[in-house]
Amino acid sequence: MRRLFVAGNWKMNTLHESAVTLAREVAAQCAGDSSSVDVLVAPPYPYLLAVKQELSGSHVQLGAQDAYFESQGAYTGEVAVEMLQDVGCDYVILGHSERRHVMGETDELINKKVVASLDKGLKVILCVGELLEERESGRTEAVLDAQMSTSLSFIDAERMSNIVIAYEPVWAIGTGKTATPDQAETTHAYLRNWLVNRYSAELAESICVQYGGSVKPENALELLSQPNVDGALVGGASLSSESFGGILSAARKIAG
Ligand code: PGA
């Protein structure tokens, strides 16, 4: 049975004080929560340590928003997997559409980051998703095939257990446009079938596939109720504990 996993990607938002406050509020919302929902927040790098402190004693996990594949050296501006582990990260988000489309990251680069993270024992949320023109021209599946097969090169079944896939249609990110529950379910089922073909039915059944793209309290229940939607990667609505809490409540309702 897959557990629901709700993650907040704070992107390049918050300052020290607001990051600490938000983390404290999310931790409080999850205190004493015995439901089967996994929760994570991914603040900007400078606040990882402070947020980690606020989360201590809660089951809320810590994520980073990117990592570099080299361990150390002359890579100005980059942050190594070892550094993220050193400050207590459980996960790293890789291949986010903003990294792909704003920073120009390729599937080959993302794959190097995935391999380095898993090699060093850091779990990965790997984002995939198509642009609007790709969906409209019927290329969604081909785009996802290419992203999945290249980003997951060299990743065997054993290491896949430390990967979460986040399906994030680019046209739904930060736009207020959400994929309909049907669109999300169809694409998630496609991704799960991709995992069956590449690995096995057993492994595909065990992998968490999150949906991301304008998830909010009002649409979370319906999206998360879809059989192949195992959680949410939340951007904008993760920046307030009220809206993030609303999404967590929806997830808990489903998880029971
Ligand atoms: P959004 O972002 O919820 O603001 O659409 C989702 C994401 O980019 O992970």
Residues whose N, C-alpha, C, O or C-beta is under 5 A from the ligand:
A	BS01	PGA	N9 A172 I173 G174 T175 G212 G213 S214 V215 L233 V234 G235 G236 A237
